[in-house]
Amino acid sequence: RARAPYLTYLAPFSYQVNRDGTLKAPLLNQFPQIAADNRTALMMVITNVEEGAFSAELGRTIITDAAFQDRLLTNIIETANNVGFQDIHFDFEFLPEDARENYNQFLRKAKQRLQEAGLMISTALAPKTSAEQVGAWYTAHDYAAHGEIVDFVVLMTYEWGYSGGPAMAVSPIGPVREVVEYAVSVMPSEKIFLGQNLYGYDWTLPFEPGGDYAKALSPNAAIQLARENNVAISYDEEAQAPFFFYTDNEGNRHEVWFEDARSIQAKFDLVKELNLRGVSYWKLGLAFPQNWALIDSQFNVTKLR
């Protein structure tokens, strides 16, 4: 409710595809009314999430079975019309590595159906730096094809520092820039949203692979944690991200990386420099007032309704 004035799209996560081509809806609460009150377009996020994780097997069915696709697209269009979604956003992750062209063909088919229904189409893309980059998250995501087919893309430019990995900035500016510079080399810059995290992580040291996961926290909570422990917040000029260390009551050493006005400004500068469409946030509900103040002072938020 508080952030919708700053948003072009509001995207409840997510509609999960069932094995029969129907959809499992997220809890929408008052999303349609909040979007209408703030002239914010609703984005319908479709995922291959099954039992809490992205499913390569379900993903293969979606992008290879023509009859399944017909049922799925019919259900998507019907739901979009009933709820009032304006954009259909496909966030298909960990697809089989041999399925790149299948995914492209699915998107071409979806584009035709959705366009006929008066709907936009967009996709989420793993953070690649070349067409040759391979791996379970990357191979099936074809930047050039998506740039040609869909109305816009969201680059998932975050999670270099992640809950199961060693402590580091979540979205360091150098790696983020590499992804964006590759993207603009193969698709129009005005189709690109820069993905941005609204959170940080608190790691317990020393990091051990397979050990405890880092705890996610909001930028406000990170600052409060530093204050409570009376420790200074440092700023990494290379990563363009704030961090600090503290010791908890049990004597465990911690390392915290998060976002602040400076780190977000570095991303905003990149958006302006490369003439990107805008910024796409994951996820709302984490307190970070500096971000919204910067948006208010530097951008005119486009409203589609």
ABEGO torsion letter per residue (X at the ends): XAAAAABABBBBOBBBBBAAGBBBBBBAEAAAAAAAAAGBBBBBBBBABBGGBBBAAAAAAAAABAAAAAAAAAAAAAAAAAAGBABBBBBBBGBBAAAAAAAAAAAAAAAAAAAAAGBBBBBBBBBBABAABBEAAAAABBAAAAAAABABBBBBBBGABBAABBBBBABBAAAAAAAAAAAAAABBAAABBBBBBABBBBBBOBBBBGBBBBBBBBAAAAAAAAAAAGBBBBBBAAAGBBBBBBBBAAGBBBBBBBBBAAAAAAAAAAAAAAGBAEBBBOBBGBBBAAAAAAAAAABBBBBAX
